[in-house]
Amino acid sequence: MLNENIKTARKSKGLSQQELAARLNVVRQTISKWEKGLSVPDSDLLISISEALDTPVSTLLGENIIAPEADGLKAISAKLEVINLQLAQRKTTRKRILHWLLISLCIAIAAIFAALCVLESPYLGWDYSSPETAVLGVAVHSLEWLFVRTAPIILIGAAIGAFLTRQKE
């Protein structure tokens, strides 16, 4: 455990065995023996190693040091996976909402058409001698005329949109 931790800490700092040996005033073969587990540094050298590697002694004596890059990549990929799932759910929800809005638009247009057919333009029987009634009658007639002309196009577009946004299983 100690041998692996020394080796991992040394490599994470970008030091060679020769460079670490120079910092500790020992020969390179001593570092090699420590990393192979053939010998163990004494307590004074252990403190010097921890200072040279900027690593606490408890970390050197404790569990294996896991390379931070692997953990970082795993954490990033896990976060990206969660983000991708959230974006997919959001896209599905928006598509579903759009689908039902288009269906509602089709139903509303059909209901207004039905109401116009049943009412048979009652404003045509109004007395247009009063200026207020005449203006109101022309406004209602204009809105009805505009609706009758544009509603079929909107209805066809909404029906096509509802068809294209349906849930495919």
N, C-alpha and C positions, 0 to 999 in steps of 0.2 A: 504494500500500500504506500509506504513512504517513498519507495523507489519510483513508483508510477507517478506519484504526486510531484516529486522533484522534476522528473522528466517533462511532465505536462506543463508545469509552471515555467520551466526554462524555455520550452518551445513557444509558449504563449507570449513570452517576453521577447522572442526572436533572438535568443542567445544560443551560441554554440557551446559545446562542452568546454572548449578551449577558453572562450570568453568568460564563462562562469568560473572556471578554474583560476583565471587571472584575477578576478574580483575577490576570490576567497583565499588567494595565495596558496593554492594547492596545485598538483599536477592534473592534467586531463584524465589520466587513468583513474584517479581517485573519484572523479565525477562519474566516470563510466562504471566503476564498481558500485557506487551508490545506486545508480539508475538500473543496474542489473540485479540489485539485491544481494550482491556478494559481500558487501560491508555496509555499516551504518555510521553516519557521522556522529561525533560526540555532541553534547548539549551546546557547547560554545559554537561549534561549526553550524549546528542547526539554526541557532539564532542568526548567525552571519548569512546563512543561506536564505532565511526568511527576509532579511533586510535587502539582500542582493536581488531577490526576485519580487520584492514588494508583496509578499504573501505572508499572512500570519502563520506562526508556528503551528497553531491548532489546525489550520487547514492542511499544512504539510503532513501532520500526524493523523489527521482525520480521514474521512472518506475520500474516495477517488475524486479528483477534480475533473469535471466534465467540460470538454471544450466548449466555450461560449458560443462559437459560431453555429455548432449543430443545434444547440438549444434555441438560438436566435432564429435560425431558419425554420425550425419546427414551429416555434411560436408564431412567426410571421405567416407561415403557410396555414396554420390553424385559424388565425384571425382572418386571413383572406378567404378561407373557406366559409367562415361564418358570414362575412360581408357578402360573398356571392350568393349564399342561401337567402339572406335578407333581401338583396336586390331582386332575386328571382321571385320571392314571395310578393314583394311590392309591385313588381311588373304584373304578376298574375292577378293581384287584387285590383290594380288599375284597369286591367283589361276586362275583368268581370264587371266592375262598376260602369265602364263605358258601354259594355254590352247591354246591361240592364237600362241604362239611360237611353240608348237608341231604341230599345223595345218600348220603353215608356213613351218616347216621342212618337213612334208609330201608332201606339194606342191612342194618344192624345189627338193626333191628326185625324184618325178614323172617327173618334168621338165628336170632334168639332164638325166634321163633314156630315155625320149623322144628325147632329143638332141643326145644322143649316138646312138640311133637307126637310126635317120635320117642321121647322119654323117657317119655311118658305118666304123668307125676307119680309117680315112684318112691317118694316119701316116704309115699304112702298105704299102702304095705305095711310100714312101720316098726312096731316094737313100741312102743306108746305107754304102756306101764306104767311106764317110767322117766321121771321128771319132766323131765330134760334133753332126752330125745328128744322128749317131747311139746311142750315149748316150742319146740325147733328146728323140729319138723314144722309147728306152727301158724305160726311166722314164715315158713317157706318157702312154705307154702300161701297166706298173706296176701300175700306179695310176688308170687307167681304170679297170684293173683286180681287184684291191683292192676294188674299188667302187662297182663293179658288185657283188662281194662276200659279202660285209658288208652292202650295202644299203638295201637289203630286210629285214634284221634283224632290222636295225635302223627304217625302215619304219613301220614294225609291232609294234615295241616298241612305236614309236611316235603316231601311230593310237590308240593303247590301252591307252596310257597316255592322249590323247585328249579326248577319250571316258570317262575316269575316272574323268577328271577335268571339264567336261561340267557343265553348270549351271543348277541346278535342280530347277524347279519351282513348 
